[in-house]
Amino acid sequence: MSSSAHALSIDAPLCRYVDLDSFTDLLPAQLLSAEECARAASFRFPADRQRFVAAHVALRQALAEYTGLHSAALRLSTGSFGKPSLSGHTRTQFSLSHSHGLALIAVGGRGPLGADVELLRPMPDAEALAAEHFTRREQEALAATPAHERDLAFLTCWTRKEACLKAVGVGLLLSPQSFEVGVTPDCRSVELSVAGRILWLVLRPAPARMDCVGSLAEWRQTEARASASGASVESGASGALGASSATSAFGRLSEAHA
């Protein structure tokens, strides 16, 4: 692998989609945490409840496969911004996203991960949402996209921003308009400015699937800004701002992600 390819790589050797409506391999409910059970019970409609349970069971299966532990031995904890982590296995990074009946799970062992998926569908309010959440350049690129490709372009940009925000885990501290991800599914590095630090991420599309748009992001490095007096920039490992906890800084298009 070349140095440039390595620089844009994401360590997520386990990355899969799960069709939640046909997922029947449900583990005993007691394997889910009390918080997960409470969240499942809060859904008004049975179909939403079943999808939530299926997504979290699939996540536990993926984590068991990755770590070699039995599903019953996994203990998930939740950070202040709502992103779960695997207790006792700080090097295991993962992210779960679901849109209607489809989930995307990514698991790796390097930097904090963010995964996001949206079913590909008509987006009549894309222009209004883009004006609120996209950068000016992204809005212009979306407007220049042929009409029959605009829904795909919008959801590509949306999932890329979500993936980055979920990876760094700073919640409402960061506006989605403050960083550029583009409207095409390329591989790139992304710079985010948060609380006096520069966060460097790698961003790429999730494995291709005809009915959805998925994106993956990995937080790779943190640098402190140089002071006005000219102090040198200090580099640090990813996670310096609390990557164990994350949520999106802007609202979901459909249903909440895990």
N, C-alpha and C positions, 0 to 999 in steps of 0.2 A: 504494500500500500504506500502510495506517495505521501509526502508530508502534507501536501494540500488536501488530499483525500482524507488523511487522518484528522486534520484540523476540522473538517466538516462532517466527521463521523459522529454518530450517536450510539452510545452503548446501551442497546435495548435488544439483547439476543432473543428475548421472548416478547413478541409483539403479535397480537392476534385480535381478530374480530370475533364477537360472539353474538349469534342470533338469539336474542333473549326469549322470543315467543315460542321457539322450538327447543329451548334448553330445558331438559327434564331431569338432569342429574343433580337434583337438589339434596344438599346435605342436611342433616338434622338442624332444626332452627337453633338449638342451643349452642351450636358452633359460632353463630353470629354474636357480636357484642351486644350488650344491652342497648347501646346507642343505635346500632344498626336495626335492632328489633323495634325500637321506638320509632325510628324513622320509617320503617316499613309499615308499621301500624298506622302511621299518620296519613298515609295515602287514602284518598276517598274511594278510588275505584280499584277493584280487585286486579285488573290488568296492570295498572301502574305498580301495585304492591308486588305482584309476581315478577315483573321486570326488575324491580329494585333488588329483590331477594336473589333472582337468577344472576344479576350482575355481580353481586357481592360474593355469591358462592363461586362463580367463575373466577373471580379475583383470587379467592383463597386457594382454589385449585392451581392457578398459575403460580402463586407464591410457593405452594408446596412443591410443585414441579421444579421451580428454580432453586429453592433452598435445600431440597431433599428432606424437609421436615414433613410430618404428617399434618394434615389440615387441622386436626384437633389441637395441635401444639402451637398454632399460630396465634399471636396476641397482637391485635392492632390497637394503636392509640391514636388520638386525634389532636392535632395542634390547634392553636388559638384561632387560626383562619379556616379550620375545617378539613385540612388534608390529612389523611391517615398515614401513619408510618408503622413499620414492623418492629415491635418491641424486642430489644436484644439483638437486632440485626441492622445496625445503622448504615451499613454499606449497601444494603439492599434498597434500591430506589424503585418506585413504581408509581403508576398513575392510571386511573380508571375514568373513562368518560362514557356516557351513554346518551343516545338520542332516540327517543321512541323505543323501538324494539331492537336496536342495535347497540352493542357496546364495543369499545376499543380498550384493550389492556396492554400496557407496556411495562416491562420489568427489566432492570439492569443493575449494574454494580459500580457505576462511576459517579456521575453528577446527578443532582436532582432532576427528575423527569417531569414533563408535562405532556399529556396526550389529550387531544380533543377530536370529536367526531360529530358530524351533522349529516343527517340524511339529505340527499340531493333532492330538492323540491323547489317549486316556484316561490320566489321571495318578492312579493309585490311591494313591500316596504323597504327594499334594499337601499334605495337612494336616501331615505330618511335616516335609516340606521347608520349608513356610511357617513353621513354628515355629522352624526353625533359621536362616532367612535373611530373613524378612519382619519389618517393624515390627509392633508390637502393633495399630496401627490397620489396617494392611494385612491382618493375620490376621483381625481382626474383620470387615472388609469381605468377605474371601473366604468366611468362614463364613456371612455373610448373603446371599451370592449363591445364586440358585436352583440346585439340584443339576445340572440339565442345562446350565448355563452356567459351572459351576465350573472345568472344565478350561481353558476359554478365558480366564477371569479369572486363573487361576494362571499360565498361560503368558504372558499379557500383562504381569503384574507381573514375572515372571522375566526376560523379554527386555528390559524397560525398565531393570531394575537392571544386567543384563549390558552393555547399550549404554552406560550412564553410566560403568561401571567401565572399559570398553574405551576410552572417549573420554579419560578423565583419566589413565589409565596409571600407577596407583600400586600395582597389585598387592595384596599382602596388607596394605598399610598401612591399608586401608579396609574396614570390615565392611559387608556389604549391609544389615544392620539399622540402620545409622547414618544412613540417609537415606530419604526418602519419595518413592515414585513412583506409588503407587496401583495399582488393579487394573483400571482402565478405560483405553481407548486415547485419552486426551485429549492436548492440547498444553499444556505447562506449563514453567515454569522450575524448576530443581532446585538446591538448595544443598547442597554437600558440604563438610565440614570436614576438612582434611587438613594435618598438619604445621604447625599454626599459621596456616593460610590458609583463606579461604573461596573455594571454586570454584563458579562459576555456570555452569550448563548449560541448554540448551534441549532438550526431550524431546518427541518426537511419534511416532505410529505410522508404520511403513513403508507403502508402497502396499498397499492391501487385496488379499488373495488368500484364496480359500475354504479352502485346505488347510493354512494355516500362520498363525503370528503373528510379526510382525516389528516391530522398534522401532529408531529412530534417535536419537542424541544428539549434540550439538555443544558442545564446551567453548568458552564465549564470553568469560569474564572471570575474573580472579583478584584477590582482595583480601587484603592482610595484615590480621590481626586487630589491633584497637586494643589497645595495651598497658594494663596496670593503671594506669599513671600518666596515662592519658588521651591518649596520642599519637594523632594522626589516622590513619585507615585509608588505606593506599596502594593504588591500583588499578594493575593491570598487565595486560599482554596474556596471553591464554591460552597455555599452554605453559611457564609459569614453573617448573613442577614436573617437567618432563621428559615431555611428552606424546608424544614420539616412541616411547615404549616402553610397552606395555600388555598386560595379560592380565586375565582375570576373577579376582576375589578369591574366588570360590567355584566348586566343581566343576561340570563340565558334566553336563547331564541324560543326554546320550547320548554323542556323540563330540566330541573337541576341536575348537575353532574355530581358524581361521588367524589 
